[in-house]
Amino acid sequence: MARLDVSDGFDVHDYRSKLKLLRQDAGSMSLANREGLGCPACGDPFERLFVSDDETVTFSSAPEGPICLARTDDRLLVMTH
Protein backbone atom coordinates (compact mmCIF):
# COMPACT_ATOMS: atom_id res chain seq x y z
CA MET A 1 0.00 0.00 0.00
CA ALA A 2 1.33 3.41 -0.97
CA ARG A 3 1.54 5.96 1.81
CA LEU A 4 0.64 9.64 1.41
CA ASP A 5 4.07 11.32 1.36
CA VAL A 6 4.19 14.77 2.97
CA SER A 7 7.94 14.90 3.61
CA ASP A 8 8.36 17.51 0.87
CA GLY A 9 4.99 19.24 1.25
CA PHE A 10 1.66 18.15 -0.18
CA ASP A 11 0.36 18.66 -3.72
CA VAL A 12 -3.05 17.14 -4.38
CA HIS A 13 -2.16 16.79 -8.07
CA ASP A 14 0.43 14.15 -7.16
CA TYR A 15 -2.45 11.96 -5.93
CA ARG A 16 -5.13 13.00 -8.45
CA SER A 17 -6.00 9.43 -9.48
CA LYS A 18 -6.15 8.13 -5.90
CA LEU A 19 -8.18 10.90 -4.22
CA LYS A 20 -11.64 12.17 -5.15
CA LEU A 21 -12.44 15.84 -4.52
CA LEU A 22 -15.60 16.18 -2.45
CA ARG A 23 -15.59 19.88 -1.59
CA GLN A 24 -13.29 22.86 -2.13
CA ASP A 25 -13.32 26.52 -1.14
CA ALA A 26 -10.71 29.27 -1.14
CA GLY A 27 -8.50 27.80 1.60
CA SER A 28 -9.45 24.16 2.08
CA MET A 29 -10.59 20.96 0.42
CA SER A 30 -12.08 17.63 1.43
CA LEU A 31 -11.15 14.47 -0.42
CA ALA A 32 -12.12 10.79 -0.34
CA ASN A 33 -9.42 8.13 -0.42
CA ARG A 34 -10.37 5.94 -3.42
CA GLU A 35 -7.27 3.76 -3.49
CA GLY A 36 -6.58 2.97 0.17
CA LEU A 37 -3.58 5.28 0.53
CA GLY A 38 -1.83 4.97 3.86
CA CYS A 39 -1.96 7.80 6.38
CA PRO A 40 1.28 9.81 6.68
CA ALA A 41 0.94 9.76 10.49
CA CYS A 42 0.01 6.15 11.34
CA GLY A 43 0.35 4.25 8.04
CA ASP A 44 -3.20 2.80 8.09
CA PRO A 45 -5.57 3.57 5.21
CA PHE A 46 -7.72 6.65 5.85
CA GLU A 47 -11.23 7.39 4.60
CA ARG A 48 -11.24 11.19 4.24
CA LEU A 49 -8.59 13.86 3.92
CA PHE A 50 -9.13 17.50 4.83
CA VAL A 51 -6.43 19.91 3.61
CA SER A 52 -6.30 23.54 4.75
CA ASP A 53 -4.15 26.57 4.04
CA ASP A 54 -6.19 28.59 6.55
CA GLU A 55 -4.70 29.71 9.87
CA THR A 56 -7.73 28.48 11.82
CA VAL A 57 -10.33 25.81 11.13
CA THR A 58 -13.52 24.87 12.96
CA PHE A 59 -15.29 21.55 12.50
CA SER A 60 -19.02 21.43 13.23
CA SER A 61 -19.18 17.67 13.77
CA ALA A 62 -16.74 15.04 14.99
CA PRO A 63 -15.95 11.87 13.02
CA GLU A 64 -16.77 8.51 14.58
CA GLY A 65 -13.29 7.00 14.22
CA PRO A 66 -9.67 7.98 14.84
CA ILE A 67 -8.19 11.25 13.55
CA CYS A 68 -4.59 11.81 12.47
CA LEU A 69 -2.91 15.16 11.78
CA ALA A 70 0.05 15.96 9.55
CA ARG A 71 1.61 19.38 9.04
CA THR A 72 3.64 20.65 6.11
CA ASP A 73 5.21 24.10 5.87
CA ASP A 74 2.08 25.42 4.14
CA ARG A 75 -0.80 23.14 5.04
CA LEU A 76 -2.57 21.21 7.75
CA LEU A 77 -3.82 17.75 6.79
CA VAL A 78 -6.50 15.94 8.82
CA MET A 79 -7.14 12.29 8.06
CA THR A 80 -10.20 10.45 9.38
CA HIS A 81 -10.18 6.67 9.66
HELIX and SHEET records of a PDB file:
HELIX    1   1 VAL A   12  TYR A   15  5                                   4    
SHEET    1   A 5 LEU A  19  GLN A  24  0                                        
SHEET    2   A 5 SER A  28  ASN A  33 -1                                        
SHEET    3   A 5 ARG A  48  SER A  52 -1                                        
SHEET    4   A 5 LEU A  76  THR A  80 -1                                        
SHEET    5   A 5 ILE A  67  ARG A  71 -1                                        
END                                                                             
